[in-house]
Amino acid sequence: MKKKVRCTAGVFLCVMLLAGIAAGCSGGSGGKKILRVGMECSYAPYNWSQTDDSNGAVKISNGKEYANGYDVKIAKRLADAAGYDLQIVKTQWDGLAPGVASGKLDAVIAGMSATADRRQTVDFTDNYYKASIFALVRKDGKYAGAKGIADLRGASCTSQQSTVWYELLKQIPGAQVQPALEDATTMIVSLRAGKCDVLLCDKPTALAAVYANPGLAKIDLSEDPDLKVPEEQTNIGIAVKKGNTQLRETLNRALAGISEKERGQIMDEAIRQQPIAGQTPKTGPDRSDDFGYWVKNLLQQYGGLFWHGAGVTLILALIGTLIGCAIGLLVGVLRTIPKPRKRTNLLLKILYGILQFLLAAYVEIFRGTPMMVQAMVLYYGSMSLLHLDMSPMFAGFFVVSINTGAYMAESVRGGIESLDPGQTEAAEALGMTHWQTMGSVVLPQAFRSIMPQVGNNLIINIKDTSVLNVISVTELYFEAKSAAGGTYKYFEAFFIISVIYFIMTFACSRLLRWVERKIDGSGNYTLVDLDAMADPTGLNPVRKRGHNGGMHRWGK
């Protein structure tokens, strides 16, 4: 038992050491300052992921792929003009604002509108793009001939969450407003699938969507007098940390060197270069809805990203579960320490009460809050409050471990309490301490009963690591979103990763079942005759069933 504890502790320390090294390793080339720019890398034509550096793509700092698009091209121009080394940090939309507010990111260049609400959290530069509002409809739909929002009366509509577009939907007469969707690619897929009639978005998103999806049509609402769009909602700026006037002014000076005409040309170039443009056959049969073709195409183009994401997911789940089990084992044993007797020193009673309260609080808090919330509080909060700059992987290991530990603590406690209390009483009668009883009597038996729960937690962690993209962890789900973001092939991309997830979970469950059988031991055993046990020579034969006074041999 002690050997197992030492091994587990060694693994824990190694992981913490490696993650700590990763957290502290940063730097630019040639002594230049680094400009850490956050973006989704799945929002064509503003930004997307690709597998090589073609068309001037930039390596993503927290992934294996490259980023390109309008935002990347602008970021390169700004970094060059200001004398920075550009570092692209791939982050989910919900993590961009907290990232720049906490200082994890220096700037966000991701098509973010400079609204009054956002200005309360971050500062914005001058506009780097001026948006105009468009609607998207299906060419074969009832609203294909619409010219303005008056013609969209009664339409089922939606848009992207946390954007100005979604707020404008209520101006459509009689609109059936659906819940907001996670990103632009998701809402375009929803429109193509017939889940809604109308989408609101900006001009680049509409142009890119129509370019990639011939079955869609765009409606220019920029001159529609019935649509009231506040000026601030069309201003797309670069977000920087509140109060960082030096960086804001530096970026503004660099932006001033890029004319409006140049910006338009850069956007047109980005639309032509988006991944879907080079993957749709120009001749032959229409393959826009050919499921098999796109599955094969995505595997060829983004197979490396899928396997990289699967590797990150598996490492996080395996090591996080291992460390979590060690934490749960320790907490579970501590929570079963008997309450001090009445004659025990008062100080010990107080310490016992504090310990039990803290352990119960740990279990209830981490079982009662979502892992995504824990990740954002730890990753961004540690930077904002403690100025502790964790790497995404370190934060991921930490969150998965402590979350798993809270669940395993209850499993361990339940396994211990399920045993016959007479065994503990007998151990105490022999003079064994609580820790001796746990290590030599209780835990060896309880461990077998909690093994299925270890497997359940491992499988849950493989799936739940998908929420860690909000802290820039490039796990499997995030990589799939990147592939889908550049091609608008959400169903095909998620079909691929659903197969990968199933392979990982099924393999892990089979492996743990094999471990359980090994722990159970052989199914063949022999019950020995009492006379044979008493025979010091061991030569008394074992009698078969039917012999008087004897026991039979079991097994094959």
Protein Blocks (a to p, Z undefined) as FASTA:
>chain_A
ZZmmmmmmmmmmmmmmmmmmmmmggcdehhiacdddddeklacfkbccdfbfehhiacdf
kbcbdcedjklmmmmmmmmmnopacddddddfklmmmmmmnopambdcehiacdfklmmm
mccdddfbdcdddddddfkbmklmpcbfklmgoiacdddehiaklmmmmmpghiacdddd
fblmlmmmmmmnopafbdcddfklmmmmmmmmmkbccddfklmmklccdfklmpccdddd
ehilmlmmmmmmmmmmpcfklmmmmmmmmmmmpmklmmmcfedjdfklgmklmmmmmmmm
mmmmmmmmmmmmmmmmmmmmmmmmmmmmmmmmmmmpccddfklcfklmmmmmmmmmmmmm
mmmmmmmpcfklmmmmmmmmmmmmnopacdfklmmmmmmmmmmmmmmmmmmmmmmmmpcf
klmmmmmmnopafklmmmmmmmmmmmmmmmmmmmmmmmmmmmmmmmmmmnopacfklmmm
mmmmmnopmklmmmmmmmmmmmmmmmmmmmmmmmmmmmnopabdcdddfklmmmmnlpac
cddehiahiacdedZZ
